[in-house]
């Protein structure tokens, strides 16, 4: 099956994943994480991309970002990837590729899923059994979104800002979101959506994206929609042949 073209729309959030080649480590020391975040900050400003959430795992990264134009995120990821590979190869006297081909990404329905994707990203170290709570992991945006650490890289999304009038109020409201687990259905939608390029959102949002881009935003139902009038008519036609 041919790989789907990426969906890139201005002012629509994207969940981005980039993995190390063959799932091998991409970060080897604290300085590596710091360098990556510093350059992410630089290129996000250069290409007018707002970074809302992130986590740097040992062998992959998750980013939640909103571009101001269609090419913003692709330019950011290309520049960041090239710089970081040169840095790692020079620092550790190695050669060759570091990342697993191209990064994966998909559009996120801000109204219904943005905060869920943000939580999904920041809970990665917990799911990986690296820490018992996201506050204990130093290389994620939870430090800023929930604990108030000054992370210059982060530009809060309007939905995050709507959590409260004051910074402390927003942080407390955000922390409360982590008191409950992300339900399994949402986990599957986020994982499959990002890995396969399907839009993360409700049906109305998906229809809007399909109309704007001319590309399917979700997979076709297997076997067709068995409750639809069209499906039943096709079944009758087959039975009468």
C-alpha positions in Angstrom: 0.0 0.0 0.0 1.4 3.4 -1.0 2.3 5.7 1.8 -0.2 8.5 2.3 0.9 12.1 1.6 1.3 14.1 4.8 -1.5 16.5 5.7 -0.2 20.0 6.3 -2.6 22.9 7.0 -1.8 26.2 8.5 -3.1 26.8 12.1 -4.1 23.1 12.5 -2.1 21.2 15.2 0.0 18.2 14.3 1.2 15.2 16.4 4.7 14.3 15.1 6.8 11.2 15.9 10.4 10.7 14.9 12.1 7.4 15.8 15.7 6.3 15.9 16.9 4.1 13.1 15.9 0.5 13.9 14.6 1.8 17.2 18.1 2.4 18.4 19.0 5.2 20.8 19.1 8.8 19.6 20.1 10.4 22.9 23.1 9.3 24.9 23.7 12.0 27.5 21.9 15.0 29.1 23.7 17.4 26.8 22.1 15.6 23.8 18.6 16.3 25.1 19.5 19.9 25.8 21.0 20.4 22.3 17.9 19.0 20.6 15.6 21.2 22.6 17.7 24.3 22.0 17.7 23.7 18.2 14.0 22.8 18.3 13.3 26.2 19.9 15.5 27.9 17.3 13.8 26.3 14.2 10.3 26.6 15.7 10.8 30.4 15.8 12.5 30.5 12.4 9.7 28.7 10.7 6.8 30.2 12.8 5.8 26.9 14.4 4.2 26.8 17.9 5.3 23.9 20.1 2.7 23.0 22.7 4.0 19.7 24.1 7.0 17.4 23.7 8.8 14.4 25.1 12.2 13.2 24.3 12.5 9.5 24.9 15.8 7.5 24.5 15.0 6.4 21.0 12.2 8.7 19.7 10.5 12.0 20.2 6.9 13.2 20.3 6.0 16.7 19.4 2.6 18.6 19.4 2.9 21.6 17.2 0.9 24.1 15.2 2.4 25.7 12.0 1.5 29.1 10.7 1.9 27.9 7.1 1.7 24.6 5.3 5.5 24.0 5.1 6.5 25.1 8.6 6.7 21.7 10.3 8.4 20.0 7.4 11.0 22.7 7.2 11.5 22.6 11.0 11.9 18.8 11.1 14.2 18.7 8.1 16.5 21.4 9.6 16.4 20.0 13.1 17.0 16.4 11.9 20.0 17.4 9.8 21.6 19.5 12.5 21.1 16.9 15.2 22.5 14.1 13.1 25.7 16.2 12.4 25.9 16.9 16.2 25.6 13.3 17.2 28.0 12.0 14.5 30.6 14.6 15.5 30.2 14.2 19.2 30.4 10.4 19.2 32.6 9.9 16.2 30.1 7.9 14.3 28.7 8.1 10.8 25.5 7.2 9.0 21.9 7.8 9.6 20.3 8.3 13.0 16.6 8.6 12.3 14.2 6.0 10.9 13.4 7.4 7.5 10.9 10.2 7.5 9.0 11.4 10.5 5.3 10.4 11.0 2.6 13.0 11.6 -1.1 13.7 11.5 -3.5 16.5 12.1 -5.2 16.9 15.4 -8.7 18.1 16.1 -8.0 20.9 18.6 -11.4 21.1 20.1 -11.7 17.4 21.0 -8.3 15.9 21.1 -5.5 18.4 21.6 -5.3 18.1 25.4 -5.6 14.3 25.1 -2.7 14.2 22.7 -0.7 16.5 25.0 -1.3 14.1 27.9 -0.5 11.1 25.7 2.8 12.7 24.8 3.8 13.6 28.4 2.7 10.2 29.7 5.1 8.3 27.4 7.8 7.9 30.1 5.1 6.4 32.5 3.9 3.9 29.9 7.5 3.0 29.3 8.0 2.3 33.0 10.8 4.9 33.2 9.0 6.9 35.9 5.9 6.5 38.0 4.6 10.0 37.3 5.3 12.5 34.4 6.6 15.1 36.9 9.6 12.8 37.5 10.8 12.9 33.8 13.0 15.9 33.0 12.7 15.9 29.2 9.1 16.7 28.6 6.8 19.7 28.5 4.9 18.5 31.6 7.6 20.5 33.5 6.2 23.6 32.0 2.5 22.9 31.3 1.8 21.4 34.8 4.6 22.6 37.1 5.3 26.1 35.8 8.9 25.6 34.8 10.0 28.4 32.4 10.5 26.5 29.1 11.0 29.2 26.4 10.3 26.6 23.7 6.6 26.2 24.7 3.9 28.4 23.2 0.6 27.4 24.8 -2.3 26.5 22.6 -5.5 28.6 23.1 -7.2 25.6 24.6 -4.6 25.3 27.3 -4.9 29.0 28.0 -8.6 28.6 28.4 -8.0 26.3 31.4 -7.7 29.3 33.7 -7.1 33.1 33.9 -3.8 32.9 35.8 -0.8 30.7 35.1 -1.2 28.8 38.4 -4.9 28.1 37.7 -4.0 26.7 34.3 -1.3 24.5 35.7 -3.6 23.1 38.4 -6.3 22.4 35.9 -3.9 20.7 33.6 -2.5 18.5 36.4 -6.1 17.4 37.2 -6.4 16.0 33.7 -3.7 13.4 34.7 -5.7 12.0 37.5 -7.6 9.7 35.1 -6.1 7.4 32.5 -6.6 8.0 28.8 -9.3 5.6 27.7 -8.2 2.8 25.4 -10.3 4.0 22.4 -8.5 7.4 22.5 -5.1 5.7 22.9 -5.8 3.6 19.8 -7.0 6.6 17.8 -3.9 8.6 18.7 -1.5 5.7 17.9 -3.1 4.5 14.7 -3.8 8.0 13.5 -0.2 9.2 13.9 1.5 6.0 12.6 -0.8 5.6 9.6 -1.4 9.3 8.8 -5.1 9.3 9.6 -6.6 12.4 11.2 -7.2 12.4 15.0 -10.6 13.9 15.5 -14.3 13.5 15.3 -16.3 12.8 12.1 -17.1 16.4 11.5 -13.5 17.4 11.7 -12.5 14.6 9.4 -15.0 15.6 6.8 -13.8 19.2 6.9 -10.2 18.0 6.4 -11.2 15.8 3.5 -13.0 18.6 1.8 -10.0 20.9 2.2 -7.4 18.5 1.1 -9.1 16.1 -1.2 -7.6 13.1 0.6 -9.2 10.6 2.9 -8.8 11.5 6.6 -9.7 8.0 7.9 -9.7 4.4 6.5 -12.6 3.0 4.8 -14.8 0.7 7.0 -13.9 -2.9 6.4 -16.7 -4.5 4.3 -18.5 -1.2 4.1 -20.9 0.4 6.5 -23.3 -2.5 7.1 -26.1 -0.2 8.4 -26.0 2.1 5.4 -28.7 2.1 2.7 -26.0 1.8 0.0 -24.4 -1.2 1.6 -27.8 -3.0 1.9 -28.6 -2.3 -1.7 -25.3 -3.7 -2.9 -25.9 -6.8 -0.9 -29.4 -7.3 -2.4 -27.9 -6.7 -5.9 -25.3 -9.4 -5.3 -27.9 -11.8 -4.0 -30.1 -11.4 -7.1 -27.3 -12.0 -9.6 
